[in-house]
Amino acid sequence: MTTQLGLPDAIQACLFDLDGVVTKTAVVHAAAWKETFDAFLRERDGADFRPFTDSDYDEYVDGRPRADGVRTFLASRGIDLPEGGPDDPPDALTVGGVGNRKNELVLEKIRNDGVQPYEGTLRYIDAVRAAGLATAIVSSSANTLDVLRSIDAERLFDVRVDGVVARERGLPGKPRPDTFLAAARDLGVEPSRAAVFEDALAGMEAGRSGHFGYVVGVDRVGQTDALYAHGADHVVKDLAELGGDA
């Protein structure tokens, strides 16, 4: 049955990222990060600041836990902030504060504009489940459950490993494979029998380093070559391309 889904026969479970794979929220996150970092850099460097770019988002932020994204991008600009904590106010000049400012912005954008799913992905997940494969949602977002409920998709996943669960369990985020490995373990499936579906370069690296059975890159922004270079076995523009009557 898995060949009809575009997957190797050995695959028993599918592990899906949220933003950019299931929902059209990756662009919302990217916009919130740009607004956050540009304001920070403008305040720090004045009118000559170098803006946050799409390439910065892809390389340093996309797919990573919020605090890791702050650290990694700022390190690329030679900036080192105090860590602070997860409850820092959004105007604090700390890793926690910058991350919380971004989260405030993304939640505001979601409240104002709503969340839209990728219908091809939802149909594909329905086909995956109909074929008897287990499913998990694996995301760095702490807002995963609310987003899934807003599109009536919580029911599509047997297991959820998100930013909240990762913090509770002390799991490092992507590009480390630990969250995907935890999802496979919760499903009772060996990584070699699980497929990873990701749109972020950090997610590709997680799939490769975790030795998963198949890594599918979802190219929403024209980065097919980079997805392959970072570990994809196959790249599609939409999961409908994989089959399963999606």
Secondary structure, 3 states (H helix, E strand, C coil): CHHHHCCCCCCCEEEECCECCCECCHHHHHHHHHHHHHHHHHHHHHHHCCCCCHHHHHHHHCCCCHHHHHHHHHHHCCCCCCCCCCCCCCCCCCHHHHHHHHHHHHHHHHHHHCCCECHHHHHHHHHHHHCCCEEEEECCCCCHHHHHHHCCCHHHCCEEECHHHHHHHCCCCCCCCHHHHHHHHHHCCCHHHEEEEECCHHHHHHHHHCCCCEEEEECCCCCHHHHHHCCCCEEECCHHHHCCCC
